[in-house]
C-alpha cells in the first residue's frame, strides 16, 4: 500500500490509530510444543525457522520486557563472516548468506547494508595473521582481500596512518560485510513468526523451570502463571546464567556489559565498517548520519544495561587515536548490552544434561551478526534433536573434552609485537 505525504501527516496527528500491530498480543496457552525463553533476535529467529523450516507452530516466545528491549536493540549492528577457525567460519558465513536474503524472506526492510568491513593491521606479524585469516575465509568460499596502506588511504583518508606507536599498514577487507538495522531485524522476525502462528508473549518473566519426576523439563513458572511444554529452549543472552540455575545448570559463561555510543549526525564520511587492530574499537556511520562505535566489555560481571566511565574513556581514546577528527564530534548517547561471555569466546548451541532443555548462549561479541544462523541452527536442533552440520563444533561439552574454539568472539586479535 502506498501512502501520500498528506495521509502520513494525518496518521501522525491521529496517534497512528488506524495502524495495525505487526504481531498479536495473545494470552499464554496452558501448554506448547516448544517454549523459547528470550524474545531477542535469536529467540525470535528460532521461532520463525521452527515454523518455516520444520512446521512447528505451537510455539511461544516469552520475553520479560518488550520486543527489542534487550541486546538485539543494544548493539552496533555489524554483520560479517570474517572468522578464522573451522568451528566459526562456516557458521558465520551461513549467517551472512541468510542476511543477504533476509529482507526478501521476511518481506520486511531490515536495512541490510553490505558496505564492507575492514580490519586494520599495524605490524608485520599482524599482517601475517590477517593474511592467514583471509586465506581461511577463501578456503571456505568467502570473499577476502588484503589491502595495503595506499589502498586504504584512498578509501579512508581521515584515518591516522602515521600514529607514532601504531601506524596503519593495511587491512583485511570483506566487501560483503556491513550493517543491518537491529530493531528492524527483531520486528521482522517477530512479524514473520507471528504470521505463522507463533505466540509472542511480552512482559512475561520466567521465574522458575518445572521438572518432572524423571528430571526432564516440563514447563516454566512465569509472572503470568505456569506454562507447560514438550521442549524448553533458552535464548536469554546475558541472563542465561540466571535462567540456567533454575534447572541446576552451572554454565561456562559470565555476564558482562558491552557499551556502545552514537554521535550527532554528520554528512557521509565513513563508508565502511572499520575495526582498529591496535585495540578492540569498531565504528560505522548510520543512515541518519550518526557515528556508531564501541570497544571492549566492562571487565566486571554485571546484569545492568549500563557501564562505567573508565570504559567510556578507554573507548574514546581508541577512537581518537584512530580518527583524530572524532575529538570534535559530540557523543549524543550511550547504551549497554548484557553479554554472555563464554570461556573460549565462541557460542554454544546444544542440548543440556536436562532432558527436553536446549541451550543457545555464549555469543560474546558475535551475537547480532549471528542472528539468522543462530535461529536456523537452534531450530534444527530443537526439531531434530541433532546439531546442524555448521553448528557441530558449538557443543556444550567441548570445554570438558578439551576442544575449545579459541577465537575470542570478536575475531582473532593478533599480538602487535
N, C-alpha and C positions, 0 to 999 in steps of 0.2 A: 504494500500500500504506500502511495506517495502522499506527502503532506506539503501543503503550501506554507510559506512563511507566516501568513496570517493565521492558519489553523494551529500552527505550533505555538504562536504567541497566545492564542486564545486558550490553548491547553495549559500553558504556563500560569495564566491568571486564574484558571479554574481549579488549580491544585492537581492537575492531571486526573480529574475524576473519571474520565472515560477510558483511561489506560487499563489494560488487563494485566494482572500479575503474570510474571514469567513462569511461575510454578505455583502449585496448590499449597494450602496450609492445612494438611489433614491432621486429624487426631490419630494418635498411635493405635494400631490394632493390637489385640491381645498376643498375637503370635505372627512371626515372619519366617520365611525360609532362611533369610540372611539379614542380620543386623550389622551395619557398619558404624562404628563409633568414630566420629570425626567428620564434620561437614566442610572440610577444606578441599583443596584441589584433588588430592589423592583419594579421599573418600568418595567424592562426587564422581571422579573419573572411574573408580572401581564400580560404583553402582551403574554408571552409564554402560560400561563394557559388559557387566554381568547381564544386563538386559539386552543389549545389542548383539553381543557375540555368542551368548550362551542361553538366551531365552529365559533367564531367571529374573522375574519381575516382582515377585513378592518379597521386596527388599525395603528396608528402612534405613535411612541415613540420619543418625542422631547428632545434633550439633548443640552444644551447651550455650552458644551465643547466637549470632545471626550469620547467615552465609556470607563469607568474605571477611569475617572479623578476626580470623587467625592468620597464620603465616601466608596463606595464599594472597592476602591483601597487604602483606607486610614484607615485601622483598624488593629486589632491584630489577626484576622482570627479565633477567638474562636467560637465553636459551642457547645451547651449544652441545656439541658432541666431540670435543677435542680432548679426549682422555687417552691414556696410555695402555692400561692393563686389560687383559682379556676379560676379566670379570666386570669391567666397566664400559669399555669402548663399544661393544656391540649393543649393550643395553641403552646407552645414551644416544647411539645412532638410530636405534629403533624409535626412541622418543623424538629425535629430530625429524624423522620421516613422518611420524604421526602429527607433529606440529605443522609440517608442510601441507597436510591435507585436512587439518583440524577445522578450519572455518567452513569448508565445503561439507565436511561430515556433520558438523553441528548446525549448519545453516545459521551461523552466528558470527558476527565480526569480533574476533578476539585480537585484532590489530597486530597480527604476526608480522614482524618487520625483519627480514633477513638482510640486515645492513652490514654483516660481517663482524668478526671479533678478532682482535689482535692481542696476543700475549707477548709483552716486551721482554727482551733479554739484555743483560748488561755485562756479560763476561764471556770468555771463550767456553768455559765449562757449561755455563747456562745455555749458550747457543747449541752445544753438542747435545745437551739433554732435550732441548726443544726439537732438534732435528730428529732425535730418536722417537719422540712422541709423534711428530709428523709422519715418520715412516710407519709407525704402528697404526696410525689412523689410515694411511693409504693402503696398508695390507688388508684392512677391513673394508676397503672401498669407500673411505671417507675423504672428502677434499681437504687438502692441507698445502700450504705454501710457506716457505721460509723466506722472509723479506729482509733485505739488507738495510743499512742505515739510510741511504739515499732514497730508496723506495718509500720508506716510512716518512722521511722528511717531506716528500712531495704530497703524501696523503695527510700528514698531521704536522704542519709546520709550527703549531703552537706548543709542541712538547719541548721539554728541557733536554735537548740532546747532549749538552755538554756539562751536565751535572758533574761536579768535581769528584764525587765518590762513586756515583752510579750513572755513567754516561750510557745513553741508549745506543746499542749496536745493531739492533734489528728486532724482528718479532716473528712469531708463528701466527699465520693468518688462516682462519677458517671463514670462507666467504659466506657459507650458508648459515652461520651463527647469527644471533641478533637479539631481539627482544619480542615480548608479547605483552598485552595489557593484562595485568594479573587479575583484577577483579572481573574483567570480561570473561576470562577463562573459567572462573568459578561460576559465573552466571550462565555461560553457555553449557557447561556440563550439567548444572542443576536443571536447566530447562530441558535439556536432552534426556536426562534420566527421568524427570517427572513425566514427560510426554510418553514414556514407555511404561508408566505405571508405578515407578518407584515413589515411595513416600519420603519426603524430605521434612523432617520434624525439627524445627528450630526451637531454641530456648528449652532444651530437654537434656539436662545434665545427667550423665551416668554416675551413680553413687555406689554401685556395687555390682559384682558379677556373681550370678547364682549358678551353682554347680549341682549336678545330680548325685545320686548315691554312688555312682561309679567314678565321680570326679570330673565328668565332662561338663563343659559349659552349656547351659540350657536357657540362658537369658540374662537380662540386666535389670537391676533396680535403678530407677531414674526419678527425677523430680516430678515426673508425670505418672509414676506408678511402675509396676513390674511389666516388662515386655519380654515374652518368650521367643526363642528362635531355635532353628536347627543348627545354624552356624553363626559364629560371632567373629567379626573381623575388626581389629584395632588399627585405625589410621589417625591417631591422635597427636602426631608430631611431637612437640616438646612436652606434652602431657602424657606421653606413652608410659613413662615410669610410674606415674600416679595410677593410671588405669590398670597397668600390668600387675601392680601389687594387689589389686582386688582379686586377682586369680593366683596369688602367691608366686608371681614371676619376678625374679631379680634379673634385670636385663643389662647387657653390656653397653649401656648408653648413659650419658649425662646430659642435663638440660642447661643450655647457656643462652644468653641474649645476643642477637646479632643486630646491630644498629644500621640504619640506612638514612639517607639525607636527600633533600631536594632543594635546589636553589630557585631564585627568582627566574622568570622566563627570559631567555636570551634569543637573539637571532640564531639561525642554524650555524653551528660551528663544529660540533663533534659528530661526524657522520657514522662512525663505527662504535662498537663497544671496545673499550681499552682496559687491559689489566696490566698492572705495574709489577714487573718482575723483581724489583728491589724491595717489594713488600706486598702484602695482600690488599691491594687497592684496585677498585674497578669502577668505571664510570661510563655513562652513556647520556644521550640527550633525549628527553621525551618529546612527543609530538607537540606538547604545549610549550616547549622551549626550556623547561627546567632541566638542570643537570642532575641526574640521579646517580648517587655513588655510595659506596660502603667500603669496609675493610675487614678487620678481624673481629671475632667474637669478643665479648667482655669475658675476661678469664676468671670468672667465678660462676658457680651454679646459681640459677635463678629461674623462676617461673613467671617473672614480671615482664610485661611488654615494654620495657624501657631500660636504658643503660645508664652508665655514669659518664662524667665529664672527661675522665682520663682517656677513654676510648674515643670520645669526640675529638680531643686534641690530637691523639695519635692519627686518626683518620685524616684530619685536615692538614696535618704536617706532611703526610704522604702525598695528598692531593696537590698541595702547593709545590712540593719538590718535583712532581711530575709535570704539572701545568702551572707555571708561575702566575698566569693571569687569574687563576682561581682566587687569589688573595683579594681581588677587587669585587668579587661576586657575593651577594647576600644569600646566606642559607635561610630558607623560609621555615622548614620544619624537619623534624627527625622522628623516627619511629623504631620499634624493636620487634623482631620476630623471635619466637621461642624455639630454639633449635635443639633437636635431639642428636647429640654428637656421639657417634659410635667409636669404639676403641681403635679401629683402623681407618676411619674416615669414609667408609663405604656403607651403603644401606643394607637393610635386612628385609627380605620378603620370604616368609616361610611359615610353616605350621609350628605350633608351640608344643611343649610336652603335655599341655592340657588338651584333651580331645575336643574337637569342634571349635577350637580357638586359633585364629590366624593373626599373623603379625606383619605390619608394614611400618618400619621405623628406621632410625639411624641415618637420616638424609643429610645431616651436616650442612654444608654449603650448597648441596646439589638438589634440593627439594623441588624448587619451582620448575627448573628445566626438565626434571624427570617426570612431571605430572602425567603426560599421556601414557608413557611406557609403564610407569608405576601402576596406574589404574588398570591397564591392559593385562599386565603380568599378575597382579594381585587377583583380578577377576578370574584369570585362568587357574590360579592356584586354588581359589575357593571353589570354583565349579568342578574341577577335575581332581582335586587333592594331589596334584603333582606340579612341580615348578615348570614354568615356561622355559624353553631352552635358553633364552638370553638372560634369564634370571637364575640359572642353576648354580652360579657361584655365590649368590647372595643368601646363603643359608645361615640360620642362627647358630648352628654348632660349629661354624668354621673356626671360631676362636679356640674352642676345646680341641679341635682336630689339628690345629696348627696351620690353617690355610687362610690367613687374613688377606684382604685385598688392600694393600697398604698404599693408597693413593691420596690420602688427605682430604677427600671430599671436594676440595677446591681445585683439584688437578695438581700435578706434581709441582713442588716449589724447589727447584734445584738449588744447591749451595752456590752462592755467588762467588766463592773464592776459588 
